[in-house]
């Protein structure tokens, strides 16, 4: 169930991340467009100012010093005629690579009288794109040069086409990769679901012959209990024990199949954890006897009522106890205790004197299918599912579990579960 939610959350995060990358690319394109537009405006402004400087120099060079003030306007109108101003502007525009059409007007600063200009010069006086003064400090005559020049989108687009192309390619790659990844994950999820359904059905099929073998072996043992044929009783005992172990493995696999499909439904009820601990030790009593194990139980918790699924909690306890029996070079010694040293929780500790777990493996010990080096070295059977099941079940009950282990000295499992106040 948690895995399902985790996958959904991860999917949402990935979608948000992809959307963020796309949005950032679009923002960069917008910034590139603005910068290119400002650059184009700067180039136009530069060409106009350069033209203004040249027109001022032309005034200074050709305007006579002795010319009466009332004749200056007429003289300047002849000197800075439409053809002259247009020629200066055109030369400076072309020098900077500006080829788009423009219009201009040369007007007096005080009266707004048009000295020179294109056919739409009158309109320029109301809202010009660019305005620059032509007043000379040497021979001042207050003139203004007004210019309109549209910045065509095609020009800007041409300047940023490389960035645009790269951005569109990146956005396309991101979208394509994301869609293909989603399709691949959905396909893998479907295949995994089909495999798990197959395993689940296969396990169900195993349960019937296992139950039949168990019943048949129990009947045979009862019938031959007083028999003197020790060899027969030994073989019957082996059949019963191995069938019991096979049933436990099948139950573990069934539990993992249910968890991985997020189909787990806990049948929770108010139950005494101390009662479940005693029940688990009773189930393991035969294994304790065969392993010559010494089990000490010290249940000190004052509050031991929890809201839990008793079947799964008992399976958790038997898994931990089974590991204590399995990984011990000496006669196993197991210590089980409880206390209420954590607020609103019961603390259960199961310690053994086994071979222990190396520090580098302790972080992986709860991973699904993980089998430690000691496990493989000793040739112990199993699928690496036991402790994964333990951790998953404890977390499903809003609890937590961790281990403390010292190689060659033993391992302690600490389990914390919320209590009913």
Secondary structure as the mmCIF struct_conf table of DSSP 4:
data_model
#
loop_
_struct_conf.conf_type_id
_struct_conf.id
_struct_conf.beg_label_comp_id
_struct_conf.beg_label_asym_id
_struct_conf.beg_label_seq_id
_struct_conf.end_label_comp_id
_struct_conf.end_label_asym_id
_struct_conf.end_label_seq_id
HELX_RH_AL_P HELX_RH_AL_P1 UNK A 2 UNK A 62
BEND BEND1 UNK A 63 UNK A 63
TURN_TY1_P TURN_TY1_P1 UNK A 65 UNK A 66
HELX_RH_AL_P HELX_RH_AL_P2 UNK A 69 UNK A 79
TURN_TY1_P TURN_TY1_P2 UNK A 80 UNK A 80
HELX_RH_AL_P HELX_RH_AL_P3 UNK A 82 UNK A 95
TURN_TY1_P TURN_TY1_P3 UNK A 96 UNK A 97
BEND BEND2 UNK A 100 UNK A 100
STRN STRN1 UNK A 103 UNK A 108
TURN_TY1_P TURN_TY1_P4 UNK A 109 UNK A 111
STRN STRN2 UNK A 114 UNK A 117
TURN_TY1_P TURN_TY1_P5 UNK A 119 UNK A 120
HELX_RH_AL_P HELX_RH_AL_P4 UNK A 121 UNK A 124
TURN_TY1_P TURN_TY1_P6 UNK A 125 UNK A 126
BEND BEND3 UNK A 127 UNK A 127
BEND BEND4 UNK A 129 UNK A 129
STRN STRN3 UNK A 130 UNK A 133
BEND BEND5 UNK A 137 UNK A 139
STRN STRN4 UNK A 143 UNK A 148
HELX_RH_AL_P HELX_RH_AL_P5 UNK A 153 UNK A 159
BEND BEND6 UNK A 160 UNK A 160
HELX_RH_AL_P HELX_RH_AL_P6 UNK A 161 UNK A 223
TURN_TY1_P TURN_TY1_P7 UNK A 224 UNK A 226
BEND BEND7 UNK A 228 UNK A 228
HELX_RH_AL_P HELX_RH_AL_P7 UNK A 230 UNK A 260
TURN_TY1_P TURN_TY1_P8 UNK A 261 UNK A 262
STRN STRN5 UNK A 269 UNK A 272
HELX_RH_AL_P HELX_RH_AL_P8 UNK A 273 UNK A 283
TURN_TY1_P TURN_TY1_P9 UNK A 284 UNK A 284
HELX_RH_AL_P HELX_RH_AL_P9 UNK A 285 UNK A 290
TURN_TY1_P TURN_TY1_P10 UNK A 291 UNK A 292
STRN STRN6 UNK A 294 UNK A 299
BEND BEND8 UNK A 302 UNK A 302
STRN STRN7 UNK A 305 UNK A 308
HELX_RH_AL_P HELX_RH_AL_P10 UNK A 310 UNK A 326
BEND BEND9 UNK A 327 UNK A 327
BEND BEND10 UNK A 329 UNK A 331
STRN STRN8 UNK A 333 UNK A 339
BEND BEND11 UNK A 342 UNK A 342
TURN_TY1_P TURN_TY1_P11 UNK A 343 UNK A 344
STRN STRN9 UNK A 345 UNK A 352
BEND BEND12 UNK A 354 UNK A 354
HELX_RH_AL_P HELX_RH_AL_P11 UNK A 359 UNK A 362
TURN_TY1_P TURN_TY1_P12 UNK A 363 UNK A 366
BEND BEND13 UNK A 367 UNK A 367
TURN_TY1_P TURN_TY1_P13 UNK A 368 UNK A 369
HELX_RH_AL_P HELX_RH_AL_P12 UNK A 373 UNK A 377
TURN_TY1_P TURN_TY1_P14 UNK A 378 UNK A 379
BEND BEND14 UNK A 384 UNK A 384
HELX_RH_AL_P HELX_RH_AL_P13 UNK A 386 UNK A 396
TURN_TY1_P TURN_TY1_P15 UNK A 397 UNK A 398
STRN STRN10 UNK A 400 UNK A 406
TURN_TY1_P TURN_TY1_P16 UNK A 407 UNK A 409
STRN STRN11 UNK A 410 UNK A 418
STRN STRN12 UNK A 419 UNK A 419
HELX_LH_PP_P HELX_LH_PP_P1 UNK A 420 UNK A 420
#
